[in-house]
Amino acid sequence: MLFNPPEVIETEVFARLPEELRIRDRESGWLFGKGTARRDSFLEGPSFDRHGNLYVVDIPYGRILRITPGAEWSVVAEYDGWPNGLKIHKDGRIFVADHMRGIVEIAPDTGAVRPLVEKIRREGLKGVNDLVFASNGDLYFTDQGQTGLQDPSGRVYRLATDGRIDLLVDNVPSPNGLVLSPDETALFVAVTRANQVWRLPLHADGTTSKVAAFLNLSGGLAGPDGLAMCSDGGLVVAHCGLGVVWCFNSLGEPLYRVQSREGLSTTNIAFGGAENRDLFITESDSGCILRARLSVEGQPMFSHH
């Protein structure tokens, strides 16, 4: 299906990881399959707190980093893990999807790490990837591991506020970023290795059915990664390996192509800034946070409820 070329929006560098925070003398097992055992960083999981601070993770070195509105960097926590997705609770607690350790909670003031979900019904997790809060506090998360088209067994879970864990789907070839529709009747999941975004209808009884491919993308060295939701129901998709972020309307029609001015690893996104219309993008090749101005507001994060 053909569409008119989406409008191109250029990015600027909001913040660059300082040299003193780049790690050049260590290897990380997380880099298996990425062509190298050494990188100085790999930024992911952008999320804002109520004070305008942007939190990101550095996956291979187990670090949680904080960036002030003035682009000053600091280390909040450093621990034995591979943090990937990050979201902030409305009470200020930091929740992290850690590929090695499951879902963990991190205290923003001390950096202390507390495990929340390490296994499910005595079984270990494949390697969790990203997470998102519903307005009632339920937490949805993806369990990706090494799944892909060769092993379409990735899973999507819901951790209810009462501690119950529900399995929504278990046949996903690499589930990654996820976001709820504004009315929370559907969950969108980036399926990286299939180059798709799936739509999961959420029923009143907590189940899903008639799961569909909402978007079919193409190209890139990876696929759709982080997702964000616009206030009008439009979907924003970070296309890792292509160096772009796509903006679609609520019907899945492409509107904008946000172009990286740095590398190709546009891994994840978060709305912030004035009127919640600035899009902040983790570009993991260069260790940068890119910024672009959109014409539509982002859906407020749970941390701002």
Rosetta silent file (secondary structure, phi, psi, omega in degrees, C-alpha in Angstrom):
SEQUENCE: MLFNPPEVIETEVFARLPEELRIRDRESGWLFGKGTARRDSFLEGPSFDRHGNLYVVDIPYGRILRITPGAEWSVVAEYDGWPNGLKIHKDGRIFVADHMRGIVEIAPDTGAVRPLVEKIRREGLKGVNDLVFASNGDLYFTDQGQTGLQDPSGRVYRLATDGRIDLLVDNVPSPNGLVLSPDETALFVAVTRANQVWRLPLHADGTTSKVAAFLNLSGGLAGPDGLAMCSDGGLVVAHCGLGVVWCFNSLGEPLYRVQSREGLSTTNIAFGGAENRDLFITESDSGCILRARLSVEGQPMFSHH
SCORE:     score description
SCORE:     0.000 S_00000001
   1 L     0.000  135.432 -176.194    0.000    0.000    0.000 S_00000001
   2 L  -106.078  144.417  176.914    1.354    3.404   -0.967 S_00000001
   3 L  -130.013  163.955  170.963    1.029    6.678    0.939 S_00000001
   4 L   -63.648  146.893  179.406    2.165   10.213    0.338 S_00000001
   5 L   -57.851  129.654  178.800    5.724   10.738    1.599 S_00000001
   6 L   -67.189  149.217  177.093    5.562   11.713    5.281 S_00000001
   7 E   -63.182  136.278  179.942    6.829   15.146    6.234 S_00000001
   8 E   -89.227  130.241  175.073   10.455   15.053    7.443 S_00000001
   9 E  -115.979  125.755 -178.991   11.192   16.545   10.867 S_00000001
  10 E   -83.359  154.944  178.280   14.817   17.163   11.759 S_00000001
  11 L  -109.842  162.618  170.890   16.295   16.475   15.188 S_00000001
  12 E  -126.699  160.916  176.823   18.801   18.283   17.359 S_00000001
  13 E   -83.357  115.466  175.529   21.110   16.922   20.047 S_00000001
  14 E   -80.589  -43.123 -177.566   19.578   17.667   23.452 S_00000001
  15 E  -155.785  142.923  178.373   22.288   15.938   25.485 S_00000001
  16 E  -120.446  132.656  179.707   25.363   13.821   24.811 S_00000001
  17 L   -55.539  122.980 -177.278   26.703   11.285   27.311 S_00000001
  18 L   -63.488  153.163 -178.729   29.826   12.915   28.810 S_00000001
  19 H   -58.041  -37.652 -177.241   33.190   11.329   28.158 S_00000001
  20 H   -69.649  -13.244  177.288   33.735   10.658   31.856 S_00000001
  21 H  -102.656    1.707  176.807   30.597    8.479   31.925 S_00000001
  22 L   -87.736  132.491 -175.660   31.542    6.385   28.898 S_00000001
  23 L   -99.965  118.444 -174.585   32.931    2.961   29.822 S_00000001
  24 L  -119.528    0.090 -174.264   35.825    1.851   27.622 S_00000001
  25 L  -119.389   17.908 -179.118   37.629   -0.759   29.741 S_00000001
  26 L  -134.041  152.694  172.874   34.933   -3.397   30.306 S_00000001
  27 L  -105.694  161.082  179.913   33.125   -6.067   28.331 S_00000001
  28 L  -138.501  132.499  177.407   29.471   -7.016   28.718 S_00000001
  29 H   -66.458  -19.286  179.074   27.715  -10.307   28.048 S_00000001
  30 H   -63.945  -22.851 -176.377   24.645   -8.349   26.961 S_00000001
  31 H   -79.553    4.601  175.031   26.474   -7.500   23.743 S_00000001
  32 L   -53.901  131.166  178.165   26.248  -11.134   22.540 S_00000001
  33 L    83.826    0.583 -178.654   25.053  -11.159   18.932 S_00000001
  34 L  -105.424    9.881  173.645   25.800   -7.462   18.392 S_00000001
  35 L    85.072   -1.461 -179.408   29.155   -7.946   16.680 S_00000001
  36 L  -157.015  153.578  175.119   31.275   -6.679   19.560 S_00000001
  37 L  -101.773   -0.943 -178.424   31.925   -7.364   23.235 S_00000001
  38 L  -132.659  132.519  167.942   32.733   -3.708   23.965 S_00000001
  39 L  -145.892  154.955 -179.713   30.746   -0.503   23.705 S_00000001
  40 L   -82.991  -10.853  178.237   31.081    2.622   25.795 S_00000001
  41 L  -179.872  166.369  167.336   27.301    2.694   26.422 S_00000001
  42 L  -153.252   98.677 -173.380   23.912    1.691   25.059 S_00000001
  43 E   -83.284  143.174 -179.625   21.180    4.099   26.116 S_00000001
  44 E  -157.028 -178.931  168.066   17.514    3.097   26.284 S_00000001
  45 E    60.263   45.441 -178.235   14.325    3.500   28.312 S_00000001
  46 E   -68.018  137.450  178.441   13.733    7.302   28.393 S_00000001
  47 E  -158.914  139.174 -177.152   11.163    8.460   30.952 S_00000001
  48 E   -99.040  144.844  168.676   10.454   11.785   32.683 S_00000001
  49 L   -93.396 -178.830 -175.999    9.730   12.463   36.340 S_00000001
  50 L   -67.289  -18.975 -176.301    7.451   15.243   37.579 S_00000001
  51 L   -95.407    5.931  178.412   10.385   17.666   37.848 S_00000001
  52 L    85.794    6.941  175.271   11.376   17.401   34.193 S_00000001
  53 L   -79.189  137.594  178.790   14.366   15.117   34.782 S_00000001
  54 E  -100.567  124.599  176.831   14.884   12.534   32.075 S_00000001
  55 E  -102.721  137.625  173.997   15.916    9.046   33.192 S_00000001
  56 E  -136.465  162.856  175.328   17.593    6.601   30.820 S_00000001
  57 E  -107.502  155.813  169.230   19.289    3.236   31.224 S_00000001
  58 E  -116.620   98.649 -165.698   22.713    2.105   30.064 S_00000001
  59 H   -58.997  -55.923 -170.119   21.956   -1.559   29.343 S_00000001
  60 H   -65.577  -19.958 -173.989   25.353   -3.315   29.175 S_00000001
  61 H  -117.141   15.752  171.102   26.727   -1.717   32.352 S_00000001
  62 L    59.496   42.563 -176.307   23.683   -1.801   34.616 S_00000001
  63 E  -117.362  141.889  169.169   23.349    1.939   35.044 S_00000001
  64 E  -108.468  123.516 -175.444   20.394    4.247   35.593 S_00000001
  65 E  -115.329  145.718  177.694   21.245    7.788   34.481 S_00000001
  66 E  -119.301  135.893  179.563   19.457   11.063   35.167 S_00000001
  67 E  -121.996  121.273 -179.296   19.562   14.109   32.875 S_00000001
  68 L   -74.547  166.702  175.422   18.337   17.449   34.208 S_00000001
  69 L   -57.373  -22.080  176.554   16.369   19.937   32.064 S_00000001
  70 L   -92.039   13.864  175.921   19.705   21.709   31.661 S_00000001
  71 L    67.779   31.443  173.516   21.299   18.552   30.188 S_00000001
  72 L   -93.946  134.050 -174.709   23.434   17.719   33.248 S_00000001
  73 E  -102.320  146.772  170.829   24.119   13.992   33.706 S_00000001
  74 E  -151.918  159.721  179.229   24.428   11.920   36.883 S_00000001
  75 E   -97.168  119.585  178.965   24.401    8.230   37.833 S_00000001
  76 E   -84.481  -40.497 -178.542   21.387    7.243   39.950 S_00000001
  77 E  -153.105  149.105  172.275   22.269    3.551   40.262 S_00000001
  78 E  -141.995  121.277 -172.518   24.863    1.057   39.051 S_00000001
  79 L  -149.307  174.852 -179.381   24.260   -2.617   39.740 S_00000001
  80 L   -82.167   92.212 -178.845   24.713   -6.143   38.376 S_00000001
  81 L  -174.302  177.230  177.767   22.028   -6.218   35.701 S_00000001
  82 L  -127.820   77.487 -177.864   20.998   -5.292   32.180 S_00000001
  83 E   -67.772  138.074 -178.142   18.267   -2.630   32.543 S_00000001
  84 E  -123.835  -79.982  176.859   16.253   -2.011   29.397 S_00000001
  85 E   -80.946  150.143  179.332   12.802   -0.439   29.738 S_00000001
  86 E  -143.570  131.842  172.726   12.164    2.174   32.442 S_00000001
  87 E  -138.426  151.949 -177.232    8.963    3.807   33.671 S_00000001
  88 E  -110.830  129.496  177.644    8.304    5.984   36.712 S_00000001
  89 L   -70.918  157.948  179.434    5.354    5.425   39.034 S_00000001
  90 L   -67.086  -15.314  175.302    3.223    8.409   39.998 S_00000001
  91 L   -91.344    4.301  174.879    4.634    8.046   43.529 S_00000001
  92 L    98.284  -11.874  178.564    8.178    8.510   42.168 S_00000001
  93 L   -68.578  145.957 -179.943    9.397    4.910   42.265 S_00000001
  94 E  -100.744  126.043  177.137   11.396    3.732   39.252 S_00000001
  95 E  -110.422  133.863 -174.619   10.362    0.439   37.625 S_00000001
  96 E  -129.795  134.145  168.768   12.803   -1.260   35.276 S_00000001
  97 E   -89.113  107.318 -174.792   12.506   -4.194   32.886 S_00000001
  98 E  -106.224  120.362 -175.770   15.904   -5.827   33.361 S_00000001
  99 L   -57.023  -33.100 -178.273   16.910   -8.474   30.823 S_00000001
 100 L   -88.262  -37.263 -166.490   18.937  -10.343   33.432 S_00000001
 101 L  -114.731   -1.452 -179.407   16.906   -9.849   36.600 S_00000001
 102 E    89.495 -151.590  177.952   13.259   -9.416   35.589 S_00000001
 103 E   -87.607  124.244 -179.033   11.124   -6.518   36.793 S_00000001
 104 E  -127.315  158.209  176.377   12.909   -4.534   39.487 S_00000001
 105 E  -113.422  135.750 -177.822   12.173   -1.391   41.471 S_00000001
 106 E  -123.431  128.613  179.029   14.873    1.244   41.991 S_00000001
 107 L   -77.028  123.342 -175.548   14.769    3.938   44.648 S_00000001
 108 L   -68.017  -22.113 -177.225   15.554    7.290   42.956 S_00000001
 109 L   -88.733  -33.835 -177.086   17.205    8.729   46.081 S_00000001
 110 L  -111.496  -18.012 -175.768   19.494    5.824   47.080 S_00000001
 111 L    78.456    6.806 -179.958   19.741    3.691   43.926 S_00000001
 112 L   -65.417  139.916 -176.962   18.727    0.596   45.918 S_00000001
 113 E  -109.461  128.721  178.297   17.409   -2.235   43.735 S_00000001
 114 E  -125.255  125.994  179.723   14.485   -4.423   44.833 S_00000001
 115 E   -71.853  140.317  176.483   13.263   -7.427   42.782 S_00000001
 116 E  -114.769  -49.264  178.637    9.553   -7.540   41.923 S_00000001
 117 E  -131.823  106.648  178.476    9.152  -10.282   39.294 S_00000001
 118 L  -103.987  -28.974  177.605   12.024  -12.759   38.940 S_00000001
 119 E  -152.696  165.052 -179.928   10.040  -15.785   37.762 S_00000001
 120 E  -129.321  119.439 -178.765    6.463  -16.719   36.979 S_00000001
 121 L    50.410   50.093  177.044    4.954  -19.919   38.358 S_00000001
 122 L    72.748   -3.720 -179.023    8.425  -21.316   39.128 S_00000001
 123 E  -101.461  142.512  178.212    9.615  -20.669   35.569 S_00000001
 124 E   -74.133  163.208  176.974   12.293  -18.167   34.648 S_00000001
 125 L   -88.680  154.137  178.445   11.771  -15.287   32.251 S_00000001
 126 L   -71.436  -36.256 -175.425   13.349  -15.198   28.795 S_00000001
 127 L   145.486   96.427 -174.650   14.616  -11.642   29.263 S_00000001
 128 E   -69.594  155.937 -170.036   12.168   -8.809   29.844 S_00000001
 129 E  -125.536  -52.032 -175.726   12.451   -5.763   27.607 S_00000001
 130 E  -147.660  169.792 -174.047    9.978   -2.913   28.175 S_00000001
 131 E  -156.561  158.342  178.499    7.003   -1.917   30.311 S_00000001
 132 E  -153.312  143.648  178.180    4.132    0.536   30.598 S_00000001
 133 E   -92.089  141.294  165.067    1.653    1.494   33.314 S_00000001
 134 L   -85.052  166.747 -176.312   -2.116    1.605   32.911 S_00000001
 135 L   -65.619  -22.008  178.799   -3.968    4.423   34.664 S_00000001
 136 L   -89.552    2.131  178.713   -5.057    2.050   37.464 S_00000001
 137 L    96.572   -7.219  173.894   -1.442    1.052   38.177 S_00000001
 138 L   -61.148  145.651 -176.726   -1.429   -2.289   36.335 S_00000001
 139 E  -118.220  120.003  175.701    1.940   -2.893   34.683 S_00000001
 140 E   -97.649  139.480  178.414    2.250   -4.455   31.222 S_00000001
 141 E  -147.512  154.021  179.586    5.646   -5.825   30.172 S_00000001
 142 E  -102.686  144.195  178.378    7.272   -7.743   27.331 S_00000001
 143 E  -119.997   96.266 -168.554    9.452  -10.838   27.744 S_00000001
 144 L   -95.260  -50.786 -174.947   11.635  -10.940   24.643 S_00000001
 145 L    55.592 -135.388  179.488   14.854  -12.845   25.309 S_00000001
 146 L  -103.107   22.189 -177.923   16.400  -14.105   22.065 S_00000001
 147 L   -68.286  158.491  179.667   13.059  -14.708   20.341 S_00000001
 148 E  -177.277 -160.876 -179.870   12.553  -13.831   16.700 S_00000001
 149 L   -63.793  -24.512  177.171   11.239  -15.369   13.503 S_00000001
 150 L   -78.065  -15.532 -176.447   13.270  -18.500   14.331 S_00000001
 151 E  -153.499   79.463 -176.523   11.517  -18.743   17.728 S_00000001
 152 L   -81.048   66.444 -177.146    8.184  -16.873   17.915 S_00000001
 153 L  -126.022   20.440  175.696    7.646  -17.508   21.620 S_00000001
 154 E   -66.996  154.598 -171.116    8.025  -14.039   23.108 S_00000001
 155 E  -127.595  154.386  173.518    5.447  -13.124   25.718 S_00000001
 156 E  -124.711  127.897 -176.441    3.431  -10.150   26.926 S_00000001
 157 E  -120.254  160.738  168.589    2.320  -10.061   30.581 S_00000001
 158 E  -124.530  124.878  173.371    0.201   -7.898   32.839 S_00000001
 159 E   -99.905  106.587 -177.732    1.171   -7.447   36.500 S_00000001
 160 L   -74.586  160.901 -178.629   -2.018   -6.334   38.262 S_00000001
 161 L   -64.793  -21.071  177.115   -1.934   -4.062   41.292 S_00000001
 162 L   -87.874    6.111  177.739   -3.051   -7.011   43.457 S_00000001
 163 L    93.506   -8.431  178.870    0.047   -8.988   42.400 S_00000001
 164 L   -69.908  140.413  178.000   -1.695  -11.283   39.912 S_00000001
 165 E  -116.604  122.530  179.903    0.257  -11.938   36.695 S_00000001
 166 E  -111.360  135.865  173.382   -1.684  -12.650   33.492 S_00000001
 167 E   -91.431  119.175 -179.020   -0.172  -13.956   30.253 S_00000001
 168 E   -87.931  -49.753  177.456   -1.763  -12.150   27.300 S_00000001
 169 E  -144.019  152.687 -178.672    0.129  -13.695   24.369 S_00000001
 170 E  -137.568   25.095 -176.029    3.036  -16.135   24.063 S_00000001
 171 E  -129.309   35.125 -171.521    3.673  -16.349   20.318 S_00000001
 172 E  -100.590  125.894  176.625    5.443  -13.077   19.558 S_00000001
 173 L   -80.142   80.871  176.372    8.678  -13.010   17.499 S_00000001
 174 L    85.547   65.729  175.747   10.587  -10.471   19.618 S_00000001
 175 E   -71.041  136.228 -172.112    8.112   -8.328   21.631 S_00000001
 176 E  -130.346 -118.525 -178.403    9.676   -4.995   22.501 S_00000001
 177 E   -65.669  155.932 -179.766    8.177   -1.573   23.297 S_00000001
 178 E  -151.593  151.258 -177.108    4.531   -1.283   24.247 S_00000001
 179 E  -154.566  148.444  178.634    1.971    1.438   24.871 S_00000001
 180 E   -92.569  148.516  172.238   -1.734    1.669   25.675 S_00000001
 181 L   -66.141  158.524 -177.440   -4.306    3.494   23.571 S_00000001
 182 L   -55.560  -33.971  178.925   -5.674    6.663   25.242 S_00000001
 183 L   -91.424    1.346  176.115   -8.886    4.858   26.294 S_00000001
 184 L    60.764   28.273  174.744   -6.848    1.788   27.339 S_00000001
 185 L   -93.965   -4.377 -179.978   -8.965   -0.596   25.263 S_00000001
 186 E  -147.193  147.462  175.949   -5.952   -1.728   23.236 S_00000001
 187 E  -115.590  126.937  176.816   -2.290   -2.459   23.813 S_00000001
 188 E  -100.370  134.398 -176.550    0.201   -1.820   20.995 S_00000001
 189 E  -128.863  125.874  173.675    3.354   -3.952   20.963 S_00000001
 190 E   -74.237  126.538  179.683    6.434   -3.469   18.781 S_00000001
 191 E  -111.321   90.006 -163.753    7.397   -6.830   17.252 S_00000001
 192 H   -59.278  -54.251 -171.335   10.949   -6.063   16.298 S_00000001
 193 H   -75.716  -12.844  171.895   12.085   -9.056   14.259 S_00000001
 194 H   -95.029   -2.867 -178.654    8.837   -9.230   12.290 S_00000001
 195 L    55.879   44.542 -178.681    9.050   -5.465   11.539 S_00000001
 196 E  -134.071  165.238  164.273    5.494   -5.037   12.784 S_00000001
 197 E  -122.361  122.562 -179.935    3.425   -3.372   15.478 S_00000001
 198 E   -93.349  151.025  174.672    0.660   -5.588   16.859 S_00000001
 199 E  -114.919  120.971  179.942   -2.642   -4.384   18.339 S_00000001
 200 E  -107.964  107.807  173.706   -4.003   -6.390   21.269 S_00000001
 201 E   -63.110  137.533  179.656   -7.667   -5.623   22.133 S_00000001
 202 L  -108.726  116.272 -176.374   -8.102   -5.615   25.921 S_00000001
 203 L   -90.949  163.860 -176.972  -11.400   -7.093   27.092 S_00000001
 204 L   -62.769  -26.892 -179.379  -13.224   -6.415   30.359 S_00000001
 205 L   -86.593    6.878  176.236  -12.379   -9.900   31.654 S_00000001
 206 L    88.992    2.653 -178.716   -8.637   -9.208   31.271 S_00000001
 207 L  -101.308  177.027  173.112   -8.082  -11.325   28.171 S_00000001
 208 L  -133.627  154.559  175.363   -7.240  -10.490   24.568 S_00000001
 209 L  -155.877  167.867 -179.804   -8.406  -11.947   21.250 S_00000001
 210 L    51.425   45.814  176.066   -8.274  -11.142   17.555 S_00000001
 211 L   -64.755  135.646 -173.717   -4.740   -9.798   17.879 S_00000001
 212 E  -132.257  157.216  170.775   -3.803   -8.044   14.651 S_00000001
 213 E   -81.963  108.665 -179.512   -0.821   -6.508   12.878 S_00000001
 214 E   -77.401  -38.861  179.588   -1.593   -2.782   13.084 S_00000001
 215 E  -132.075  142.334  170.237    1.547   -1.724   11.163 S_00000001
 216 E  -118.866  112.467 -179.584    3.876   -3.480    8.748 S_00000001
 217 L   -99.434  179.426  179.250    7.208   -1.676    8.470 S_00000001
 218 L  -150.912  156.097  174.120   10.207   -2.409    6.286 S_00000001
 219 L    78.565 -174.698 -177.980   13.940   -1.993    6.237 S_00000001
 220 L    84.572  166.844 -179.878   16.400   -1.147    8.955 S_00000001
 221 L   -95.803   -2.881  178.598   18.901   -3.382   10.712 S_00000001
 222 L  -139.495  -85.693 -179.585   16.510   -4.279   13.544 S_00000001
 223 E   154.451 -168.419  179.900   12.910   -3.050   13.506 S_00000001
 224 E   -62.442  137.752 -174.743   10.363   -1.172   15.621 S_00000001
 225 E  -122.985 -101.888 -179.418   11.600   -0.708   19.181 S_00000001
 226 E   -75.804  151.322  178.683   10.165    1.864   21.620 S_00000001
 227 E  -125.393  154.577  171.843    6.635    3.244   21.259 S_00000001
 228 E  -143.539  155.812 -176.807    4.854    6.378   22.461 S_00000001
 229 E  -114.765  134.946  174.333    1.243    7.493   22.250 S_00000001
 230 E   -84.525  158.053 -178.298   -0.054   10.883   21.145 S_00000001
 231 L   -64.792  -23.807  179.934   -2.977   12.481   22.946 S_00000001
 232 L   -93.415    9.038  179.017   -5.100   12.133   19.794 S_00000001
 233 L    93.077   -1.554  175.348   -4.420    8.398   19.474 S_00000001
 234 L   -69.612  152.530 -175.817   -1.558    8.662   17.008 S_00000001
 235 E  -113.991  133.197  178.734    1.288    6.198   17.437 S_00000001
 236 E  -110.955  131.240 -171.989    4.997    7.085   17.473 S_00000001
 237 E  -128.358  120.449  173.095    7.450    4.300   16.618 S_00000001
 238 E   -82.130  118.672 -177.804   11.227    4.304   17.070 S_00000001
 239 E   -99.666   93.339 -178.078   12.642    2.290   14.160 S_00000001
 240 E   -69.055  135.565 -178.491   15.970    0.980   15.421 S_00000001
 241 L    91.522   -6.817  176.659   18.524    0.362   12.711 S_00000001
 242 L  -114.440  -16.432  178.128   16.921    2.827   10.317 S_00000001
 243 L    74.547   28.678  179.261   17.720    6.017   12.209 S_00000001
 244 E  -139.357  162.306  168.048   14.169    7.346   12.180 S_00000001
 245 E  -123.068  125.604 -179.567   11.080    7.705   14.326 S_00000001
 246 E   -94.712  142.005  173.457    7.774    7.308   12.524 S_00000001
 247 E  -118.105  120.170 -179.706    4.611    9.187   13.528 S_00000001
 248 E  -113.575  152.161  172.827    1.315    7.599   12.460 S_00000001
 249 L   -79.499 -178.955 -174.013   -2.236    8.812   12.965 S_00000001
 250 L   -66.318  -15.214  177.494   -4.785    6.730   14.861 S_00000001
 251 L   -95.910   -0.333  178.993   -5.625    4.792   11.694 S_00000001
 252 L    88.570   16.051  177.488   -2.008    3.832   11.025 S_00000001
 253 L   -90.674  134.472 -176.197   -1.359    6.309    8.209 S_00000001
 254 E   -72.582  132.675  179.053    2.169    7.816    8.208 S_00000001
 255 E  -111.053  -46.214 -173.446    2.374   11.538    8.968 S_00000001
 256 E  -135.891  148.424  170.773    5.991   12.342    9.891 S_00000001
 257 E  -117.564  107.849  178.762    9.476   10.901    9.557 S_00000001
 258 E   -89.290  116.681 -169.042   11.659   12.194   12.400 S_00000001
 259 E   -98.428  126.312  175.745   15.223   11.872   11.137 S_00000001
 260 L   -66.066  137.725  173.844   18.208   11.149   13.392 S_00000001
 261 L   -96.446    3.684  179.326   21.096   13.565   12.972 S_00000001
 262 L  -119.928 -119.962 -175.756   23.432   11.006   14.583 S_00000001
 263 L   -87.362 -167.805 -176.174   23.465    7.193   14.277 S_00000001
 264 L   -95.972  -10.524 -173.990   20.928    4.581   13.187 S_00000001
 265 L   -90.006   69.351  173.064   20.039    3.144   16.617 S_00000001
 266 E   -80.723   93.664 -166.933   16.943    5.180   17.421 S_00000001
 267 E   -91.079  -35.052 -174.146   15.876    2.821   20.186 S_00000001
 268 E  -158.734  168.727 -168.277   13.214    4.536   22.268 S_00000001
 269 E  -147.092  153.999  174.443   11.202    7.721   22.764 S_00000001
 270 E  -153.015  139.686  173.571    9.435    9.850   25.365 S_00000001
 271 E   -82.183  145.409  176.666    7.340   12.997   25.184 S_00000001
 272 E  -170.140 -162.709  177.570    8.326   15.943   27.354 S_00000001
 273 L    75.154 -168.226 -178.106    9.212   19.621   27.282 S_00000001
 274 H   -60.773  128.494  178.006    6.878   22.550   26.807 S_00000001
 275 H    62.033   12.664 -179.994    3.261   21.449   26.271 S_00000001
 276 H    57.557   36.791 -178.349    4.509   17.826   26.178 S_00000001
 277 L  -113.409   -1.480  176.184    5.175   18.224   22.453 S_00000001
 278 E   -89.211  133.514  179.112    8.931   17.636   22.381 S_00000001
 279 E  -101.832  121.637  179.349    9.966   14.121   21.428 S_00000001
 280 E  -104.749  130.771 -169.581   13.136   12.868   23.137 S_00000001
 281 E  -125.527  128.043  171.430   14.898    9.973   21.417 S_00000001
 282 E   -82.011  120.891  175.570   17.659    7.691   22.687 S_00000001
 283 E  -110.386  104.854 -164.706   20.189    7.241   19.874 S_00000001
 284 L   -82.954  -17.931  175.825   22.337    4.409   21.152 S_00000001
 285 L   -64.949  -41.950 -173.263   25.143    4.400   18.551 S_00000001
 286 L  -100.318   -9.933 -174.781   26.338    7.846   19.618 S_00000001
 287 L    69.150   40.694 -177.109   25.163    7.931   23.239 S_00000001
 288 E  -117.868  156.651  165.219   22.944   10.932   22.523 S_00000001
 289 E  -109.041  116.708  177.751   19.496   12.143   23.404 S_00000001
 290 E   -93.216  157.777  179.593   17.917   13.707   20.332 S_00000001
 291 E  -137.666  140.184  176.301   14.989   16.117   20.436 S_00000001
 292 E  -142.103  148.145 -179.462   12.340   17.058   17.890 S_00000001
 293 E   -97.833  127.399  177.402    9.269   19.286   18.090 S_00000001
 294 L  -108.462  165.177 -179.081    5.918   17.792   17.063 S_00000001
 295 L   -89.994   -4.661 -177.916    2.605   19.511   16.367 S_00000001
 296 L  -124.129  149.568  179.068    0.669   17.167   18.676 S_00000001
 297 L   -78.097  153.500  172.257    0.944   16.547   22.402 S_00000001
 298 E   -84.866  155.136  173.222    2.052   13.254   23.843 S_00000001
 299 L   -66.192  130.064 -179.196   -0.167   11.201   26.125 S_00000001
 300 L   -57.616  139.501  177.122    0.848   12.066   29.718 S_00000001
 301 L   -72.047  158.527  178.366    3.035    9.463   31.409 S_00000001
 302 H   -59.246  -29.922  179.726    1.790    7.628   34.507 S_00000001
 303 H   -63.921  -18.603 -176.849    4.413    9.517   36.499 S_00000001
 304 H  -103.648    5.491 -179.736    2.486   12.739   35.814 S_00000001
 305 L   -76.477    0.000    0.000   -0.969   11.487   36.854 S_00000001
